[in-house]
């Protein structure tokens, strides 16, 4: 009674970051994760995006949540999806599984960042263009490159700046 039900995004297209990949002998490949948006049902065609040039195409032939078989999975549920036609070696943690043609990948973005000082738990040294921090997106962790604005040679602790990231 004291804990409110979280808001679930069931009215958008299905999207789930892949947390783990398993191979079950005699059955096939299973991906697990927490459904972020939408709903998936048995028989749905799905795309796997990330780390490849083209989406990988698979079909959902099984759904399980805590060893209980299901016919559909909704946003907020932690599920395993059994896929037909997928080799375990082609799927990785950090990819996303989604409905076809609804999501696109990007390898570049612009961000406004605040560089924390050492007292705030951040940096003690400035950094320049081509600084390569580690980024965490959903279940993926990837290296990136930061490009400072042309008029800025260094980003100092305590600065708030707009950067390009690749």
C-alpha positions as CSV (number, residue, x, y, z in Angstrom):
1,X,0.0,0.0,0.0
2,X,3.0,2.3,0.6
3,X,4.8,1.7,-2.6
4,X,3.4,3.1,-5.8
5,X,3.3,1.0,-8.9
6,X,5.9,2.4,-11.4
7,X,4.7,4.0,-14.6
8,X,5.1,1.4,-17.4
9,X,5.5,2.5,-21.1
10,X,3.3,-0.1,-22.8
11,X,1.9,2.1,-25.6
12,X,5.3,2.4,-27.4
13,X,7.0,-0.1,-29.7
14,X,8.8,-3.0,-27.9
15,X,12.4,-2.4,-26.8
16,X,14.6,-4.4,-24.5
17,X,18.3,-4.0,-23.8
18,X,20.0,-7.4,-23.8
19,X,21.6,-8.2,-20.4
20,X,22.6,-11.8,-21.0
21,X,22.7,-14.4,-23.8
22,X,22.3,-18.1,-23.2
23,X,22.3,-21.2,-25.3
24,X,19.9,-24.0,-24.3
25,X,20.7,-27.3,-25.9
26,X,17.9,-28.7,-28.0
27,X,16.0,-25.3,-27.7
28,X,18.0,-22.5,-29.1
29,X,19.3,-19.1,-28.0
30,X,17.8,-17.1,-25.1
31,X,18.3,-13.4,-24.4
32,X,17.4,-11.9,-21.1
33,X,16.7,-8.4,-19.9
34,X,14.2,-6.0,-18.6
35,X,11.5,-4.9,-21.1
36,X,12.0,-1.1,-21.3
37,X,9.0,-0.2,-23.6
38,X,6.1,-1.9,-25.2
39,X,5.0,-5.5,-25.4
40,X,6.3,-8.7,-27.1
41,X,4.3,-11.7,-27.9
42,X,5.0,-15.3,-29.1
43,X,5.5,-15.3,-32.9
44,X,6.7,-11.7,-33.1
45,X,9.5,-10.9,-35.6
46,X,12.2,-9.0,-33.8
47,X,15.4,-7.1,-34.8
48,X,18.6,-7.1,-32.8
49,X,20.5,-3.8,-33.1
50,X,24.0,-2.8,-32.2
51,X,27.6,-3.9,-33.0
52,X,26.6,-4.9,-36.5
53,X,26.0,-3.0,-39.8
54,X,22.6,-4.5,-40.4
55,X,19.9,-5.6,-37.9
56,X,19.8,-9.3,-37.0
57,X,16.3,-10.8,-37.6
58,X,14.8,-13.3,-35.2
59,X,11.5,-14.7,-34.2
60,X,10.2,-15.0,-30.6
61,X,9.3,-18.6,-30.0
62,X,9.3,-18.6,-26.2
63,X,8.9,-16.2,-23.3
64,X,9.7,-16.9,-19.7
65,X,9.7,-14.9,-16.4
66,X,11.2,-16.7,-13.4
67,X,10.7,-20.2,-14.9
68,X,7.0,-19.4,-15.8
69,X,6.1,-19.6,-19.4
70,X,4.2,-16.6,-20.8
71,X,2.4,-15.6,-24.0
72,X,3.4,-12.0,-23.8
73,X,5.8,-9.7,-21.9
74,X,5.1,-6.1,-20.9
75,X,7.3,-3.1,-20.0
76,X,8.9,-3.4,-16.6
77,X,9.1,-7.2,-16.7
78,X,12.4,-9.1,-16.5
79,X,12.1,-11.9,-19.1
80,X,13.9,-14.4,-21.2
81,X,13.1,-14.5,-24.9
82,X,13.8,-17.7,-26.8
83,X,14.8,-16.9,-30.4
84,X,14.5,-19.0,-33.6
85,X,17.3,-18.7,-36.1
86,X,19.9,-17.1,-34.0
87,X,23.4,-18.3,-33.1
88,X,24.6,-17.4,-29.6
89,X,27.9,-16.2,-31.0
90,X,26.2,-13.4,-33.0
91,X,24.4,-11.7,-30.0
92,X,26.1,-9.7,-27.3
93,X,25.3,-7.9,-24.0
94,X,24.6,-4.3,-24.8
95,X,22.7,-4.9,-28.0
96,X,18.9,-4.1,-28.0
97,X,16.1,-6.3,-29.2
98,X,13.1,-4.5,-30.7
99,X,10.3,-4.5,-33.2
100,X,11.5,-4.1,-36.8
101,X,12.0,-0.6,-38.3
102,X,11.0,1.4,-35.2
103,X,14.4,2.3,-33.7
104,X,17.7,3.4,-35.3
105,X,21.3,3.5,-34.0
106,X,23.5,6.4,-33.6
107,X,27.2,6.6,-33.0
108,X,27.4,10.4,-32.5
109,X,25.6,12.9,-30.2
110,X,25.9,16.3,-28.7
111,X,25.8,16.7,-25.0
112,X,26.0,19.6,-22.5
113,X,28.2,18.3,-19.6
114,X,29.2,19.5,-16.2
115,X,32.8,18.5,-15.3
116,X,32.8,17.8,-11.6
117,X,35.7,19.1,-9.4
118,X,37.8,16.9,-7.2
119,X,35.8,18.0,-4.1
120,X,32.5,16.9,-5.9
121,X,34.0,13.5,-6.7
122,X,35.1,14.4,-10.2
123,X,38.4,15.3,-12.0
124,X,41.4,17.1,-10.6
125,X,43.0,17.6,-14.1
126,X,41.6,19.3,-17.2
127,X,41.2,17.3,-20.5
128,X,41.5,18.2,-24.2
129,X,39.8,17.1,-27.4
130,X,40.2,13.4,-28.1
131,X,39.7,12.5,-24.4
132,X,38.4,8.9,-24.3
133,X,36.1,8.1,-21.4
134,X,33.9,5.0,-20.9
135,X,30.2,5.5,-21.6
136,X,27.4,3.4,-20.2
137,X,24.2,3.1,-22.3
138,X,21.5,0.7,-20.9
139,X,23.5,-2.6,-20.6
140,X,26.4,-1.6,-22.9
141,X,29.7,0.0,-21.8
142,X,31.7,1.5,-24.7
143,X,34.7,3.8,-25.1
144,X,33.9,7.1,-26.7
145,X,35.8,10.2,-27.9
146,X,34.9,13.7,-26.7
147,X,35.5,16.7,-29.1
148,X,35.6,20.1,-27.4
149,X,34.3,23.3,-29.2
150,X,36.8,24.9,-31.6
151,X,37.3,27.9,-29.3
152,X,38.1,25.7,-26.2
153,X,41.5,24.1,-25.8
154,X,40.9,22.4,-22.4
155,X,37.9,21.5,-20.3
156,X,38.6,22.4,-16.7
157,X,37.0,20.8,-13.6
158,X,34.0,22.9,-12.7
159,X,33.2,23.9,-16.4
160,X,29.9,23.4,-18.1
161,X,30.3,23.0,-21.8
162,X,28.7,21.5,-24.9
163,X,30.7,18.7,-26.6
164,X,30.4,16.4,-29.5
165,X,30.8,12.7,-28.7
166,X,31.5,9.8,-31.1
